[in-house]
Amino acid sequence: MPEIGERELVRLISKAFRVGGVADGRDVQRGIGDDCAVLDLGEELLLITTDMVSARTHFQDTAPRDMGWHLMAVNLSDIAAMGGYPVAAVVALGLCKDLEERFVLELVDGILECAERFAVPIVGGDTKETSDIVLCATIVGKVAKGKVLYRTGAMPGDLLCVTGPLGRAAAGHEARSSGRGDEVPGAIEAITRPFPRLDEGRFLSSSGVVTSCMDISDGLASCLGQMWGEDDGGNGPGFLVRWDSVPVAPEVGVMGLDPVEAALHWGGDYELVFTVARGGIGMLGGMNPIIIGEVVGEKGIWLEKDGKRRRLEGRGWEHFKSKAQVK
């Protein structure tokens, strides 16, 4: 499937499922196409997300405890992107039959460590024999009505912001591949133990001034492409990124990476990218958001760098297209 990639495959599956609105009498507020599915429970909205990782694609020389943390963290990041609170999780473990018991117990310890850090009870799951280590978690969360954050909703004139520096995961991958991990330990931790921005997501949700939000799992440019709606013909407004305002992680320079490639196209940083009504930015003073651009009426994604403006390709990590890397 390299000719279509993950996002086109999801679009085809979504079309087959016909999910996305109120279906079959169930109050589905949002189906496939956002960080979480959203169901109406009356006074609150239920969030549901699931994400799967595998040893071959996501982990290279990673300790089993870190693998467990990573599984939970990437799922919790989806809850954060919607401005929600995690409620409970179930975990499915596909394990090779020749794994040692100690490995599995350390893997479970990592799952529990992350779950306890963010107060998420593990309430069930499944185990199966597989040819590769394949881990899957499903997390349910909740958010008050009127407070949920979607990928869509940005309007021209809104400010484009992120919660923290970008490119650290790219530097971590380079450091580990080249055996220079001792030079950038924080970057190594960024790829092995990503930190979901749950506090920030809830703060953004409660502010009432955030118009759209997404977690940066596959690269900033790719995320903006999805927020713009490029997979559906570009139905949303465009985004202008001002390079001088993009916070590039210092580890990118230490590793000698191309800062544009690392910060805009790599991914795995799990910061939040969000838009704010221009007049409401003062409401976020307690969080100190980093403004990197704005929402524009012109369709597409644009990068302003060195006094010139050019179209920014919505490129980043995509399953079935990209070569395996730590994500």
LINCORMO-V32023 format. One record per backbone hydrogen bond with DSSP energy under -1.0 kcal/mol. CO is the residue of the C=O (numbers start at 1). NH is the residue of the N-H. If there is no record, write none. Layout:
# LINCORMO-V32023
co & nh
CO & NH
CO & NH
This chain:
# LINCORMO-V32023
co & nh
1 & 4
1 & 5
5 & 9
6 & 10
7 & 11
8 & 12
9 & 13
10 & 14
11 & 15
12 & 16
13 & 17
14 & 18
23 & 26
26 & 28
27 & 40
30 & 38
37 & 48
38 & 29
38 & 30
39 & 46
43 & 145
44 & 41
45 & 143
46 & 39
47 & 141
48 & 37
49 & 139
51 & 137
53 & 135
54 & 58
55 & 59
63 & 67
64 & 68
65 & 69
66 & 70
67 & 71
68 & 72
69 & 73
70 & 74
71 & 75
72 & 76
73 & 77
75 & 79
76 & 80
77 & 81
79 & 84
80 & 83
82 & 149
85 & 142
88 & 140
89 & 123
90 & 138
91 & 126
92 & 136
93 & 128
94 & 134
95 & 130
96 & 99
100 & 104
101 & 105
102 & 106
103 & 107
104 & 108
105 & 109
106 & 110
107 & 111
108 & 112
109 & 113
110 & 114
111 & 115
112 & 116
113 & 117
114 & 118
115 & 120
121 & 89
124 & 91
126 & 93
128 & 95
133 & 55
134 & 94
135 & 53
136 & 92
137 & 51
138 & 90
139 & 49
140 & 87
140 & 88
141 & 47
142 & 85
143 & 45
144 & 147
150 & 213
155 & 158
158 & 295
159 & 276
160 & 292
160 & 293
161 & 274
162 & 290
166 & 249
167 & 171
168 & 172
169 & 173
170 & 174
171 & 175
172 & 176
173 & 177
174 & 178
175 & 180
180 & 183
184 & 188
185 & 189
186 & 190
187 & 191
188 & 192
189 & 193
196 & 198
197 & 201
198 & 202
199 & 203
200 & 204
201 & 205
202 & 206
203 & 207
209 & 277
212 & 275
214 & 273
215 & 217
216 & 270
218 & 317
219 & 223
220 & 224
221 & 225
222 & 226
223 & 227
224 & 228
225 & 229
225 & 230
228 & 236
229 & 232
229 & 234
230 & 233
238 & 296
239 & 302
240 & 294
241 & 304
242 & 245
243 & 246
247 & 166
249 & 252
250 & 254
251 & 255
252 & 257
258 & 262
259 & 263
260 & 264
261 & 265
264 & 221
271 & 216
272 & 163
273 & 214
274 & 161
275 & 211
276 & 159
277 & 280
278 & 281
280 & 283
281 & 284
282 & 285
284 & 287
284 & 288
290 & 162
292 & 242
293 & 160
294 & 240
295 & 157
296 & 238
300 & 239
301 & 312
302 & 241
303 & 310
304 & 243
305 & 308
308 & 305
310 & 303
313 & 315
318 & 321
318 & 322
319 & 6
